[in-house]
């Protein structure tokens, strides 16, 4: 496909950093965009622009001169955000666009609004007329820290499913391979790690290495989270209660090995990942 100038939207997010590093390693020219992105977040120098993706002037300015657009966002209105991005990408002649979605995004799960919104954003990308990649990752090792607060570790709800937990670095490698591999466009790519763990099991392993003082991982009932979010008016807690209630019901889909390996199958297991944090 040759080298391109790629705009990373949501560049200050947790999953953007590894993508930026891997695209940089492949020799792509990068422009980074978000409301909070700044040079201190990165070792190398990049073309960094701060702005609001809901501001058409900011979006037009930042997309000018870019060949590719990688979307790594999490907003309260992803549907409107992706609609604005795709329309501007068409206007600016963008040649390739990619989106981070989720592994359980499907028609059968769109009863949950979060998934319905994700599916809508995927369809906008697919129907944009621009060559595209959609990445559907499972749970990331990098999210394990959110289960530890104030010297305690807990899992929202009773989570029994097993997941192929994956390192964000492996996602970054797959995104970079996508932009560097001609002929692989217009693909939905699942991002699964090499091992399966239950949520509570992996949090216990995580705490054993990084927080040995925490001896047990508790389960917080969903109804308690809903009640507390109602009393406090905490929207983030309300969403978390809904999200983990959803994951009590929905499982990670089974994907054929050949489909998982099209852009380079993730190889980083938990021990390798946690050793890099110690």
N, C-alpha and C positions, 0 to 999 in steps of 0.2 A: 504493500500500500504506500510505502515511502513515508518519509518523515513529515509531520504535520505540526501545526500550532494548535494545541489543545487547551480549551478553556475548562477548568475544573470549577463547577458551581457548588458551593458548600465546602470550600477549601479548608475551613477551620474545624470541620467535623471529625469525629473519631475515626471514621473509615476512609477519609480523604487522604490523610498523611501517607499511608503505605502506597496508595495508588499514585500519588504525586512522585514518591521516591522511585517507584518502578518505571513510570513513564519517563522520568528523568534519566534513569539508567539506560533506557532504550534510545536516548538521544532526541526525544521530542522537545520542541519548544513549548513552554507552558505559560499560561496566564491563570492566576488564581483569584477567585472572587467569592466574597461573602461579606456580611456586615462586620465581622470581627477579625478577619484574617490580618495578620501582620508579619513582617519579616522575621521576628524573633522566634516564630514557630518552626523555622526551617534552617537547616545548615547551609544550603545553597541559596544563591540569589535567584529570585523569580520575578516575573512581571506581576505585581500584586496590586489589585484594585479593590477597594472597599466600597460597598454600596448595597442597595436594597433590590433584590430580584423582582419585587413587585412594582418597582419604579421603571416604566418603559424606557426612560432616558438612560438610566444606569445600565439596563440590560442591553440596549442597543450599543452603547459605548463600549461595554466590556466584550461584546461578541464580535465587534468589527475586526476583521482580519484573521479570525480564527477558522480553522478547517474542521475541527472536531469539538464536541461539547460533551463533557462527562458530568452527569447530574448525581450528586451525592447529598441529598437534602432530607430534612425532617422538619416540616413546618405544620402549623395547624390547618393549612390549606394547600396540601401538596397538589391537588387537582388544578387549582387556579395557577399555581406556580409553574407546573409543567406545561399547562396550556400556553402561558406567556412565553416560556422558553422555546417551545416547539414553533410557535408562530414567528418569533424573532429569528430562530435558526433558519427557517425557510426563507425569510426576508433577506438574510445575510448570506445565503448560499452555503451553509454548513454542509460538509460532505459526509459526516458520520456523527452519530449521537448515541450515547450510552446512558443507562439508568440503573441505579441500585434499587432493587425491589425486595421481595422476600420469598422464601421457599414454599410457603403455604398459600401464596396468592393463586387463586383459581376461581372459576365460576361457582363451584360447589361451596366455597367458603365466603362468598360475598354477602352473606347475611350479616357478617360483622363489618361495620362501617369502615374500619381501618383497612381491611382487605378490599372492600369495594372501592375505596379511594385508590389504593395501589393498583387495582386492576384497571381502573379508568386511566391512570397515568400511563400504564403499559400500552393500552390501546391507542392513546394519543401518539406515543412514540412509533408504534407499528404503522399507524395510518398517516404519519407525517409525510411520507414520500421520501424521507431521508434514510439512507442505510443505517441500521441500528443494531445495538446489542442490549439485551436486558439481562441483568445478573440477579439471580434469585438465591441469595445466601441463606444458610441456616444460622443458628446462634454462633456468636463470636466469643472466643476466649476473652477478648477485651471487655466484654460486658460483665464478666464475673465480679468485678469490683463493685458494681451497683448493688450486689446482694449483701455487702458488708457495710454496716453503719454503726458508729458509736460503740465499737468493740464487740458487736454482735453480728451474727450471720443468720439470715432467714430466707426462706423461699415463699413467695406468695402463692397460696393455694397448695393443693396436693398434686404435684407434677410427676406423672409416672412415665411419660414418654422418653424415649432415647433419641439423641440427636448426634449428628456427625459434626460436633463442634469444630470450628475452623478459625485459623489465625487471619487477621486482617492483612497481614503481609502476603498470604496466599491469594487473597482477593486482588490485591494490588498487582501481583504477577499475572493473574488471568486477564485483568483489564488491559495491562500493557501488551500482553500477547494478542489480545483482540485487535488493538489498534495497529499492531505490527504484522498481522497475518492477513494477507490478501485472500479474498474469497470466502471468508468465514462470517461475513456480515449477515444481518437479519436472523439472529440466533438468540434463543432464550437459553441461558447458561446457568445451571445449578452449581452452587459452590458448597461442596461438602468436604469436611476434613476426613482423615484416614481412620478415625476411631469413633465409636459411639459411646456416649455417656448419658446417664440420667442427670437431671439438673442438680438435685441434691447431692448425688454422688460426686459430681465434679466440683461443686462448691466446697465440699468437705476436703477434697484433694487440694484445692486452691488455698484454703485456710491453713491446712497442715503445713504448706510450704511458706506462705507469706504472713500468716497470722496464727502461729502455733498456740498462742494463748487462748484462742477460741476453740473450745473442745467439742461443741455441738452446733449443728445447723438446725434451726427450728423451722416449723411450717406455720405461716400466718394465714388463718382462714380468710377466704375472699370476702365473706360477709362482714368481717371486722374491718377490712380495708374500705369497703363500700360505706360502712357506717361512719368511720372516722373521716373519710373524704367528704361525706355529707355534712357532718358537724363542723368541720373546719373550712369547708368551701374550697378545698385543695383540688384543683382541676387535674394536676399531674397525677395525684394519687388516685383519683377517680378513673383516669385513663389506664393507669397501671393495673387497677383491680379488674377492669374490663379485659385488658390484654391477657393477663394471666388466667382469667376465667376462660378465655378463648383457647389458650394453650392446654388447659385441662381437657378439652374436648377434641382438639385437632392435632393430628400427627404429621410429622415430616414425611413427605411423599417418597416412595421408593423410586429411584432413578437408575436406569441401566448404566453399567460401568463405562460403556463406550461413550455415552452421552456426557458423562462427568469428565471425561478425559480430553474433550475436543480442544480445549485451550490450555491444557496442562493441568493435571489433577493436583489439588493441594496435597502437600506432603508433610507439613509441620504438625506433629502430634503434640499432645498436652505437655509431656515432659520437656520436649525441646522448647516449647513456648515459655513454660514457667521457668526453665533454667535461664532464659534470657532476661527474666525479670528479677532474678535473685542476685 
